[in-house]
């Protein structure tokens, strides 16, 4: 069964595990970490978390696409796509739980 956790649930779970830290401090810390990651990627940087993975940007060149409904050529601008590459420890942990 697939489980989804959103940011507020993540903060609540982390706060419950950190008995000595105030909930507001945990909330602010998580939000600051996410903001720092976003700012770093927005400035074409790279974020590495050892054992977890790395975030970087893949750049796509501008090209000419096609509107599938009309067949008309449409210019598609260049863009940067956030990319996540899992670290070795994360890949191994995920693959241990995979049932054949």
C-alpha positions in Angstrom: 0.0 0.0 0.0 1.4 3.4 -1.0 1.8 6.0 1.8 2.0 9.7 1.1 3.2 12.2 3.7 2.8 16.0 3.1 5.0 18.8 4.6 2.8 19.4 7.6 2.7 15.7 8.5 6.4 15.5 8.0 6.9 18.4 10.4 4.4 16.9 13.0 6.2 13.5 12.8 9.6 15.1 13.2 8.4 17.3 16.1 7.0 14.2 17.9 10.4 12.5 17.6 12.2 15.6 19.0 10.8 15.8 22.5 13.2 18.5 23.7 12.6 20.8 20.7 9.6 23.1 20.5 7.1 22.4 17.6 7.5 25.9 16.3 11.3 25.5 16.1 11.0 22.3 14.1 8.5 23.9 11.8 10.7 26.9 11.2 13.8 24.7 10.7 12.1 22.5 8.1 10.8 25.5 6.2 14.2 27.1 6.2 15.9 23.9 4.9 13.3 23.7 2.1 13.8 27.4 1.3 17.6 27.0 1.2 17.3 24.1 -1.2 14.9 26.0 -3.5 17.2 29.1 -3.5 20.3 27.0 -4.2 18.6 25.2 -7.2 17.1 28.5 -8.4 20.6 29.8 -8.7 21.7 26.8 -10.7 23.4 25.2 -7.7 23.4 21.6 -6.5 22.2 20.2 -3.1 23.8 17.0 -1.8 22.6 15.1 1.3 25.0 12.2 1.8 23.3 8.9 2.0 20.0 10.4 0.8 20.7 11.9 -2.6 21.4 15.0 -4.6 19.2 17.6 -6.3 20.4 19.4 -9.4 18.9 21.0 -12.6 18.7 19.4 -16.0 18.7 22.1 -18.7 16.5 21.6 -21.8 17.2 23.7 -24.9 14.5 25.6 -26.7 12.8 23.7 -29.5 9.9 23.6 -31.8 7.0 21.4 -30.6 3.7 20.5 -32.2 0.2 21.1 -31.0 -1.3 17.6 -31.2 -4.8 19.0 -31.7 -4.1 21.3 -34.6 -0.8 20.0 -35.9 0.5 23.6 -35.7 4.2 24.2 -34.9 4.7 25.8 -31.5 7.9 27.3 -30.0 8.8 25.6 -26.7 11.2 27.8 -24.6 14.3 26.6 -22.9 13.8 25.5 -19.3 15.5 23.9 -16.3 14.0 20.8 -14.7 14.7 19.9 -11.1 16.2 16.4 -10.9 16.8 14.1 -7.9 19.4 11.3 -7.9 19.1 9.0 -5.0 22.1 8.1 -2.9 23.5 4.6 -2.5 22.0 4.2 1.1 18.6 5.3 -0.1 18.6 3.0 -3.1 19.6 0.0 -1.0 17.0 0.8 1.7 14.3 1.1 -0.9 15.3 -2.1 -2.7 15.3 -4.1 0.5 11.6 -3.5 0.8 10.8 -4.4 -2.8 8.9 -7.7 -2.9 9.6 -9.9 -6.0 
